[in-house]
Amino acid sequence: MSDLAILGAAPAFSERVPITRPTLVPYEEMAGDIKTVVESGILTNGPRVAAFEAEASAYLGVPYAVALSSCTSGLMLTLRCLGLQGEVILPSFTFVATALSVIWNGLTPVFVDSDYATHNIDPIQAEAAVTPRTSAIIATYIFGNPPRLGELEEIAAAHDLKFVLDAAHAFGAVRQGRTCGGYGDAEVMSLTPTKLLVAGEGGLVTTRHKELADALKLARNYGSPPDYDTSIVGLNARMPEINAVIASKNLARFPERLKLRQELVARYKARLANVAGMEFQVVEKGSLCTYKDFSILVDDAHFGLTRDGLARALAAENVETRPYFSPPVHRQRAIAPYVPEGVDLPVTDLLAGRALSLPLYSHMDVKVVDAIADLIVRIHEQRDAVRVAISAKM
C-alpha cells in the first residue's frame, strides 16, 4: 500500500503546515516599549518611527530610510514624488501591487518578459520596450533574488529614466557583495507578516536622495505641511509608533533569521536535487537571495505531474503551497484593460504555470523541511498512481 494521503493513507501532518508564519521576538521583549508608547499618547508621528528609520538606514548602509504604512503606499508615493509621466516599464511576473502603483498614478504600465533562470525582469526586454514616452523602469526582487541591477541602472541612465526597485521581498538581499537598499532612485520594501523583517504592517523606502526622502515624509502625511498648505497629493501612509517598535525589535534579530533561512533552503535543495523535472530559481554568483519564498519550478513533462497536481498531492498531506504568481499580472482581470492586445510574454506565462512555493519561515523546524521534501520525492516516485487518483477526483 502507498504511504501517500492522496492514495488513501493518513496525511503526513495531522495539522496544516502553513506556507509561512511570522517570526517575531517574544512579546515580553516588546511589551515595555509598547506600554511606553501607549502611555505617551504619541501613537503616530513620534520618535519610535524616527528611531527605526535610523536603524534601518544604518543596517542597509543607505543615507535615507522612510517608514510608511505599507510597501504598496511606498511604491505609490515614490512614483508620485518622482513626478513621472507617460509609460513605466515593469515585469508581469510580480505581485500586483507593482502594477497598481503605476496605474494609481495615472501612468501606463508596459509589461515586459522575465528571465527564466532568475525569474526577474529581463534587462534586454526592458531596454527594447523604451519609447519616447517612457519615464521609468521598475524591477522586482522576485522572492528576494536581486535582479541585474548594474545593467538596469545603465539602461535607465542611458535613456534618462528613473529606476525604482520593488524590493518588497528584499530586506537583507545582497548583489555582488553590496547590500541592497541604495540602488536606483529608490528601493521600496515590505515589512508585513510574510516577510523576514516584520512590523505587523509597514513599508520602507530607502534612497540616496535627500530631496526624495523629504518629499516622501511629506507625502505620507497627506502631503500637508504644518501650515496645512498641501503641496503634494499624498496619502495617510504613516507607520504607527507601535509598528515601529515591532520592526525595531525584530531588526535586532534579523541577521540570525536570514542565516536560518539560507540553511533551510539549502536543506530543501539538497533533498530535492535529484528529482527529475524540478528546477530552482538561480541566484547569480556574488548575490544573496533572502528567500521570502522558496519556489520550485515543476516541469510536468519530466516530473510526471503538473505543478497543480503536485500541489493537490501535498494538500492531501496537510502541506500548504502557493502558485506565485499565477495568473501573472498582465492576465489579471483588473489589469487586463491596461494591456494592449497581442502582448506576448512567453517566459512569464511559463513561470506562472510552473512555479510553486513551498512552506518556509525562519523558525521552521528542519524536520518539517525534511518531511516535505521526502513527500515530494515519494509523490514523484508514485506519479502514475497519483495522476490517476487526481483524475478520478476531478
Sequence and secondary structure as in RCSB ss.txt:
>XXXX:A:sequence
MSDLAILGAAPAFSERVPITRPTLVPYEEMAGDIKTVVESGILTNGPRVAAFEAEASAYLGVPYAVALSSCTSGL
MLTLRCLGLQGEVILPSFTFVATALSVIWNGLTPVFVDSDYATHNIDPIQAEAAVTPRTSAIIATYIFGNPPRLG
ELEEIAAAHDLKFVLDAAHAFGAVRQGRTCGGYGDAEVMSLTPTKLLVAGEGGLVTTRHKELADALKLARNYGSP
PDYDTSIVGLNARMPEINAVIASKNLARFPERLKLRQELVARYKARLANVAGMEFQVVEKGSLCTYKDFSILVDD
AHFGLTRDGLARALAAENVETRPYFSPPVHRQRAIAPYVPEGVDLPVTDLLAGRALSLPLYSHMDVKVVDAIADL
IVRIHEQRDAVRVAISAKM
>XXXX:A:secstr
    GGGTS  S SS B S       HHHHHHHHHHHHHHT  SSSHHHHHHHHHHHHHHT SEEEEES HHHHH
HHHHHHTT  SEEEEESSS HHHHHHHHHTT EEEEE B TTT SB HHHHHHT  TTEEEEEEE GGG    HH
HHHHHHHHTT EEEEE TT TT EETTEETTSSSSEEEEE STTSSS  SS EEEEES HHHHHHHHHHTBTT  
TT    S   B    HHHHHHHHHHHTTHHHHHHHHHHHHHHHHHHHTT TTEEE    TT B   SSEEEEE H
HHHSS HHHHHHHHHHTTB  B TTSS GGGSTTTGGGS TT   HHHHHHHHHEEEE   TT  HHHHHHHHHH
HHHHHHTHHHHHHHHHHH 
